[in-house]
C-alpha cells in the first residue's frame, strides 16, 4: 500500500481529499497545512507520494517541492493545484515534480494518476498536456535556432564577449578596442539577437560553453 502525504492550506479540501484517498485504499501518513509542516512530516514519514498544493501562504509549493526532495528523495511529488499557468508547470517540472494535476480533475482520474506515478510514471492533467507540448516545442525551436546561428558570431563580437567576461564595462571595452561605447553596445545587442538570449551573462555563459572564450 502506497503511503501518501497531503499538503493543502484549505482545511476542508485537505480533509475531504484525505478521506477520499483513505476510502480508495491509500495509507495517508500525514496532512500538512503549509510547506514548512510538509517538509517536517516528509522527513519523518518518508512517504511514497506527496500531493502538494502550489499556492500556499508562506513557503511556496515550488520551494516546498525542492525541500521535500532534499529530505525525502524517494518521494514522488505531485503538484495538485488550481493554476493552469505554463510558467508554474515548467517551474514544477524543473524542480523535480513527477506530476502536475489541476484540482478540477475527477477523483477517479486522480486515482489513476496516483497509481501511474506509484508505478514509476508521471502524470499531467489533460488540459495541461497541450501546454506541456507547447513549451517543449518552443524550447526545441529555440535550440534549433541557436544551433543554426552558432557560426555567425564575428571575431569582433567574440572579442567583446571576452572583455565582458573579464568584467569590463562598455566604455572600458570601447577604450581598449578603440571604438565608441555605442558600438560596443551594438555588438552586444547583435550577439543577444543572434543567440536568442536576454542578458550579457547568458551570452558569456554561451560563449564559454561553446569554447569561444575562456574565463580567468
C-alpha positions as CSV (number, residue, x, y, z in Angstrom):
1,X,0.0,0.0,0.0
2,X,1.4,3.4,-1.0
3,X,1.9,5.9,1.7
4,X,0.7,9.5,0.9
5,X,1.2,12.9,2.4
6,X,-1.5,15.5,1.6
7,X,-0.5,19.2,1.7
8,X,-3.0,22.0,1.2
9,X,-3.8,25.2,3.1
10,X,-7.6,24.8,2.8
11,X,-8.7,22.6,5.7
12,X,-12.0,21.5,4.1
13,X,-10.3,20.5,0.8
14,X,-7.5,18.8,2.7
15,X,-9.8,16.8,4.9
16,X,-12.1,15.8,2.1
17,X,-9.2,14.6,-0.1
18,X,-7.7,12.7,2.7
19,X,-11.0,10.9,3.5
20,X,-11.5,10.1,-0.2
21,X,-7.9,8.7,-0.5
22,X,-8.3,6.5,2.5
23,X,-11.6,5.3,1.1
24,X,-9.8,4.4,-2.1
25,X,-7.3,2.2,-0.2
26,X,-4.4,4.5,0.3
27,X,-2.4,5.0,3.5
28,X,-2.4,8.7,4.2
29,X,0.5,9.1,6.7
30,X,0.1,12.8,7.2
31,X,-1.6,16.1,6.4
32,X,0.1,19.5,6.3
33,X,-1.4,23.0,6.0
34,X,1.7,24.6,4.6
35,X,5.2,23.9,3.2
36,X,7.1,24.1,6.5
37,X,5.0,21.4,8.1
38,X,5.1,19.3,4.9
39,X,8.9,19.3,4.9
40,X,9.0,18.2,8.5
41,X,6.4,15.4,8.0
42,X,8.1,14.2,4.8
43,X,11.4,13.9,6.6
44,X,9.9,11.9,9.4
45,X,7.4,9.7,7.5
46,X,9.3,9.3,4.1
47,X,6.1,9.0,2.1
48,X,6.0,7.4,-1.3
49,X,3.9,10.2,-2.8
50,X,3.3,13.8,-1.8
51,X,0.2,15.6,-3.1
52,X,1.3,19.2,-2.8
53,X,-0.7,22.4,-3.3
54,X,1.2,25.0,-5.3
55,X,-0.2,28.3,-3.9
56,X,0.0,28.5,-0.2
57,X,0.8,31.2,2.4
58,X,4.5,31.4,3.4
59,X,6.6,28.8,1.6
60,X,5.5,28.3,-2.0
61,X,4.7,24.9,-3.4
62,X,7.8,25.0,-5.6
63,X,10.1,25.8,-2.7
64,X,8.4,23.1,-0.6
65,X,8.9,20.7,-3.5
66,X,12.6,21.3,-3.6
67,X,13.0,21.0,0.2
68,X,10.9,17.8,0.3
69,X,13.2,16.4,-2.5
70,X,16.2,17.0,-0.2
71,X,14.8,15.4,2.9
72,X,12.7,12.6,1.2
73,X,14.5,11.9,-2.0
74,X,12.4,8.8,-2.8
75,X,9.1,10.6,-2.6
76,X,7.3,11.4,-5.8
77,X,5.9,14.8,-5.5
78,X,2.7,15.7,-7.4
79,X,1.6,19.4,-7.7
80,X,-2.2,19.4,-7.0
81,X,-3.2,23.0,-7.9
82,X,-5.7,25.4,-9.3
83,X,-3.1,27.0,-11.5
84,X,-3.0,26.3,-15.2
85,X,-0.1,28.6,-15.9
86,X,2.7,27.4,-18.2
87,X,5.2,29.1,-16.0
88,X,4.1,27.1,-13.0
89,X,4.1,23.9,-15.0
90,X,7.7,24.5,-16.2
91,X,8.8,25.5,-12.7
92,X,7.3,22.3,-11.2
93,X,9.0,20.1,-13.7
94,X,12.3,21.9,-13.4
95,X,12.1,21.4,-9.6
96,X,11.5,17.7,-9.8
97,X,7.8,17.2,-9.8
98,X,6.5,13.8,-11.1
99,X,3.0,15.1,-11.7
100,X,1.0,18.3,-12.3
101,X,-2.7,17.9,-11.6
102,X,-5.3,20.6,-11.8
103,X,-7.8,20.4,-8.9
104,X,-10.9,20.1,-11.2
105,X,-9.8,16.6,-12.3
106,X,-12.4,14.0,-11.4
107,X,-11.4,11.9,-8.4
108,X,-11.2,8.6,-10.4
109,X,-8.8,10.2,-12.8
110,X,-6.7,11.4,-9.8
111,X,-6.5,7.9,-8.5
112,X,-5.4,6.7,-11.9
113,X,-2.7,9.4,-12.0
114,X,-1.5,8.5,-8.5
115,X,-1.3,4.8,-9.4
116,X,0.7,5.7,-12.5
117,X,3.1,7.7,-10.5
118,X,3.4,5.0,-7.9
119,X,4.5,2.6,-10.7
120,X,7.3,5.0,-11.7
121,X,5.5,7.1,-14.3
122,X,4.5,10.7,-14.5
123,X,1.1,12.4,-14.9
124,X,-0.2,15.7,-16.1
125,X,-3.8,16.9,-16.3
126,X,-5.3,16.5,-19.8
127,X,-5.8,20.3,-20.0
128,X,-2.1,20.9,-19.2
129,X,-0.7,18.2,-21.6
130,X,-1.2,20.5,-24.6
131,X,0.6,23.3,-22.8
132,X,3.5,21.0,-21.9
133,X,3.8,20.1,-25.6
134,X,3.7,23.8,-26.5
135,X,6.5,24.6,-24.0
136,X,8.6,21.7,-25.3
137,X,8.1,22.7,-28.9
138,X,9.2,26.3,-28.0
139,X,12.4,25.0,-26.3
140,X,13.3,22.7,-29.2
141,X,12.7,25.6,-31.6
142,X,14.9,27.8,-29.6
143,X,17.7,25.2,-29.5
144,X,17.4,24.7,-33.3
145,X,17.7,28.5,-33.8
146,X,20.7,28.8,-31.5
147,X,22.3,25.8,-33.1
148,X,21.8,27.2,-36.6
149,X,23.3,30.5,-35.5
150,X,26.5,29.3,-33.8
151,X,28.9,30.1,-36.7
152,X,27.5,33.6,-37.1
153,X,29.4,35.4,-34.3
154,X,32.1,37.6,-35.7
155,X,35.6,37.8,-34.4
156,X,34.8,41.3,-33.0
157,X,31.7,40.1,-31.2
158,X,33.7,37.2,-29.6
159,X,36.4,39.7,-28.6
160,X,33.8,41.9,-27.0
161,X,32.3,38.9,-25.1
162,X,35.7,38.0,-23.8
163,X,36.1,41.5,-22.3
164,X,32.6,41.4,-20.9
165,X,33.6,38.1,-19.2
166,X,36.6,40.0,-17.7
167,X,34.2,42.4,-16.0
168,X,34.8,45.3,-18.3
169,X,32.1,47.9,-18.9
170,X,31.0,49.0,-22.3
171,X,33.0,52.2,-22.0
172,X,36.2,50.3,-20.9
173,X,35.8,47.9,-23.8
174,X,35.4,50.8,-26.2
175,X,38.6,52.3,-24.9
176,X,40.5,49.1,-25.2
177,X,39.3,48.4,-28.8
178,X,39.3,52.0,-29.9
179,X,35.6,52.0,-30.7
180,X,32.7,54.0,-29.3
181,X,30.7,52.9,-26.3
182,X,27.6,52.8,-28.5
183,X,29.4,50.5,-31.0
184,X,30.2,48.1,-28.1
185,X,26.6,48.1,-27.1
186,X,25.5,47.4,-30.7
187,X,27.9,44.4,-30.8
188,X,26.4,43.0,-27.6
189,X,22.9,43.6,-28.8
190,X,23.7,41.8,-32.0
191,X,25.0,38.8,-30.1
192,X,21.9,38.6,-28.0
193,X,19.7,38.8,-31.0
194,X,21.6,36.1,-32.9
195,X,21.6,33.7,-29.9
196,X,18.1,34.5,-28.7
197,X,19.4,35.4,-25.3
198,X,18.4,38.2,-22.9
199,X,21.5,39.3,-20.9
200,X,25.2,39.7,-21.1
201,X,25.7,37.0,-18.5
202,X,23.8,34.5,-20.7
203,X,25.9,35.4,-23.7
204,X,29.1,34.9,-21.7
205,X,28.0,31.5,-20.5
206,X,27.1,30.5,-24.0
207,X,30.5,31.6,-25.3
208,X,32.3,29.7,-22.5
209,X,30.2,26.6,-23.2
210,X,31.0,26.7,-26.9
211,X,34.7,27.3,-26.2
212,X,34.6,30.7,-27.9
213,X,36.2,32.3,-24.8
214,X,37.6,31.2,-21.5
215,X,37.2,32.6,-18.1
216,X,40.2,33.8,-16.0
